Amino acid sequence: MKLVYFAWVRERIGIGEEEVVLPAGVVTVQDLLHWLKGRGDNYDAALQAPQMVRVAIDQEHVPHSQPIGNCTEIAIFPPMTGG
């Protein structure tokens, strides 16, 4: 599965995208964010406040309780601001 990172999430992690194989216990978006935080200091720094992070599965915004299922892409980005 492809993970894509945007804005300050990308800057803190240090890459724009990556291919990963998720462990069996990663079922929801919340599980994914928790798993990512454990992958290193850069991921932990990017996901310090996971409730602030927005997620899209296959280009559709989803809540953190959303099951990941058999998607092909998950995008992770900070909240959008107006202006």
N, C-alpha and C positions, 0 to 999 in steps of 0.2 A: 504494500500500500504506500501511496505517496503522501508525505506530509509537506505542506507548504506554509512558510512563515512570512509574516508581513510586518512592516514598520519596526517599532522598537522590539517586538518579539524576535524578529529576524536579526536585528543588530545585537541583541544580548546573547542569542544562541550562536550566532556567528556564521550561519548558513541560510540560504533562502529556501531550500527544499532538500528532502532526503527520502529514500526508500527504506521502509522498515517492515519487519515481520513482528506483529504484536504477540506478546505472550497470551496464553489461553485465558488468563484471568482478566484481560483488558476487554471489557464488554461494552461499556458506555463511554461517552465523551469524558465524564468525570474520571473514570478509570484511566483513560489515556493521559489526561493531564497529570494525574498523580504518578503514573509510570514515567512520563517524560521528566518530571522534576527529579527523579532518582537517577537520571542518566548522566549527571555531572553538574558542576557548579554553574556553568553557563545556562543550562536548562532551568536549574533551580532559580537563578536570578531572573530569567525571563518569565517564570511562572510563579513568582512570589505570592501574587494575589490572583489565584486562578479564577475567582469570581468576576474579575475585571476583564478576563479574556473572552473574546467572542470566537465562535467556531462555526464553520460551514462544512457539511458533508456533501460531497459531490455538488458543490456550488449552491447549497441551500442552507441558510442559517438554521441552527438547531440549538435546543437547550442542552445543558450539561448532562441531563438525565437521559438523553437520546442514546439508544443502542447504536453501535457503530455498524453492525451487520457486515455485509459484503461490499462495502463501498470501495471506490478506487482512489479517492482523494479526500484528504481532510485539510482544511485551511485554518490556521490559527492566527488571530490578529487582535490588536487592542480595540477598545470601543471606538466607534466612529464619533467624530465631533462635528458640530455644525459650524457654519460660518460663511 
